[in-house]
Amino acid sequence: MPEGPTIVILKEEVQAFAGKKIIGVAGNTKMDKERLLNQTVTGFKSWGKHFLICFHTFTVRIHFMLFGSYRINERKAAVPRLQLQFAKGMELNFYTCSIQFIETPLDEVYDWTADVMNETWSPRKATRKLRDKPDMLVCDALLDQHIFAGVGNIIKNEVLFRIRVHPLSVVGKLPAAKLAALVKQARQYSFEFLEWKKAYVLKKHWLAHTRKICPRDEVPFHKEYLGKTHRRTFFCTVCQVLYGE
């Protein structure tokens, strides 16, 4: 699943399409794609894992879910969920994703302060939301898009390893310093992720995600499917402290 930093990269890559008129649409989406014909793209935005194509009176929201992808001015062999064609052969192709029209102003739909990649991100609000859910597991908290919009499974695993917190720790049992570190690193690691992704070196920087041996303690990592979403979790039982027992 593309995480917030990847959606930010997509937003940057498609800026050349802003102000352009759609002259053709295709794809197997069940949404009324024909309404996009002759519409002019006014801009692009992102919120967490949502990619937003803005028009004068509505917005197209694209969520890539677990296996979604995109191509700019090129195509995959698969049938796209949505294809947008522009003049001079320019096109955007979106695959295996969810398409939705948003009819209301985006400021009424999204809390921009919850997006870890947004300039209005509010660590204070994130901390307050965490304190309102003291019984939540930290592995679930980091994936809660109402608290950390844009954080995905890679960031979750790396942040918890970085701050030395066991994924099954309970939010309400975290010391104040660890809670502050959780909030801070969710954003900081996301921007490091963005930098590494752009340089094509992201995987080289993984310390926990998909790794077999803890680089701190040189013992095998545990791999389990934890939390409400049962996402893959890699952690060390030696250096990552379990808070809550």
N, C-alpha and C positions, 0 to 999 in steps of 0.2 A: 504494500500500500504506500503510495507516495505520501511523504510527510510534509509538514508545512514548508520547510526550506525548498523542497523540490517544486512546490506550487509557486513559490516566489520566483524561482528560476524560470518557470514557464511564463509567468506574468511578464518578466523582463524580456523573454525571447520573442513575445508576440506583439511588442509595442508598434512594430511597423504596420500592423493591421488596424490600429486605431484611426478612426476617421474614414475607413474604407467601407464601401457598400458591398453587401453580399449579393452576388449575381446567380448563385446556384446552391442548392442544398441537396444532400443525399444522406443515406444512413438508415439503419433499421430501428431507430428509436420510435416508440409509439406516440411520442409527443407530437404536437402539431408543428412540425419543422417548417412547413410551408409559410408560416407567418414570418419567418426570418428573411424571406426573399425581399430584396430591395431595401432592407433595413441597413442603416449605417451604424457601425460599431462606434460608440462614444468613448469607450475606454475599457480597461481591464482592472479587476481588483482580486484580492484573495482574502479569505478568512479561514485560518486554520488549514484544513485539507480541502476547502472549497475553492474552486476556480470560478471566477465570475466574469461573464462577458456582458458588458453594459450597453444598453440601447436607450433611446430617448424616454420610453415609457415603461420599460420592463427590463429584466435581467435574466440571462441564462446561467443557471448554476450547474456546474459539472463536478461530480464527486467520483473519484477514480476507484473507490472501494479497495478491494484486495489486489485485483489484477489489472486495473486500468492502465492505459498508456495513451500517448499522443504522438503525432507526427506533424511537423511544420514543413509545408511545401514538398512533402513526399508521402508515400503510402506504404502500409503493410499489406501482406497478402490477404489478411482478414477483412471482412466487411466492417466498416466503421459504424459505431453507434450514431455518430453525427459527423457529417462532412460539410464544411463551409467553404464555398468557392468565391474567389474574388477576381478582379481584373488582372491581366498579365500572368495568368497561370498560378497565382498565389492561392493557397488553400490551407485549411486547418482540419486535421482529422483526429477524432477522439474515439478510443476503442474500449470496450468492456467497462463502461462507466454508467453512472446514473445521470440522467438529464432532467432538469426541472426548471420551469419558468417561475420567476419571482415577480409578482405584479406590484408589490408595495415598495416604497423607498427602502434601500438597504439599511439605513440607519435605524429603521424600525424592526429590522429582522436580526441584525447582528450586534453583539456587544464587542466592539473593536478592542476594548481594553482587555479582553480575554485572549486575544491572539498574541502568542509569544513573539511573533515576527513583526507585529505592528508597532509603529512609533508611539502609539497611545497605550501600549501594554501597561497594566497596573499590577505590580507585585503586591501592593497592599490589598487589593481586591482578591487576588489569588489566595493570599494568606487567610483572609477572612472566610473565603469559601471553604478552604481546607479545615479551618477551625469549626465550621458549621457541620462538618461531617467527620467527627472524631473516630467513628467506628470503621471508616473506610480503610482498606488496605492501600499502601502506598503504590503498589503496582497498578491498582485501579485508578487511583487519584491522578497519576501522571497521564493516563489515557482518557481521562474525563475531559471532553472537549469544551465543556462549560467552564472549566477551570484553566486548562492548558490547551487551548485551541492550536492545533498544528503539531503537537507532540504525538509521536507514534511509537511503535514498539522498539525501534533501534534507539531512539533518544531515551526512552524509558530505561532500557537495560544499561545504557552507558551512564546516564545520570545517577542511577542507584549505585552503580559500581564506583563512580567517581566520588560520591559523598559517603560511601561505605555503609549503606543502609540495605538491609535484607528486604527483598520485595514483599514478603509477607508481614512486614512491620505494620502496625496500626497507626494511622495518622495522629490520633489523639495521644499516643504514647511517645511520639518523637520529642526529644529535647528541643527547646526553642532554637538553638543554633542549627540543628539538623533540619528543622522545618524551614528556616531561612535559607539554608543551603539548597534545599530541594527546589524552592521557588527560584532562587538566583540561577542555579545551574540549568533549569528547564529552558530558560531563555538563552543563557550564555552558550550552552552546548548547541542549541538550535542554530545560532549564528556561526559557530565553528563548523557545524554540519554543512551550512550553506557555502562557506569558504572552501571546504574540502571537496564538496560535490562539484563545484565549479572547476576545481583543479584536477578532477578525476582521481582523487586520492582518498576518498572517503573510507573505503574498507581498510586501508592501511592504518587508519587511526582508531579502528575499533579495538577496545581493550577487553570487552566482555561479550558483545553480541556475536554469536556463532563461534566464539572461541572455546577451546577445549581445556586450556590450562590457565589458571589465574597468574597474571604476570607479577603480582605482588608476592604471593605465597607459594607459587609453583606447585599447586595442588589442583586436581581436576575440578573444573567448573561443574555445577549442577545445571541440568537442563530440564525444566519442567514447564507445564502449561498451567499458568496460575491466573487467579483472579476471575472476575465475572466473564471476561472475554476469552479466557483460556489461551492467551497468546504465549508464544515461546518466550521463556524467560531464562536468561543465563546469569548465574550468580555464584559467589564464593561464600561458603559457610564459615570460613576462617576470618576474613576481613570485613565482611558485610554483616553488621550487627542487627540482630532481630529485636525490635522494640515492641513489646506488647504481651509477652508471656508473664 
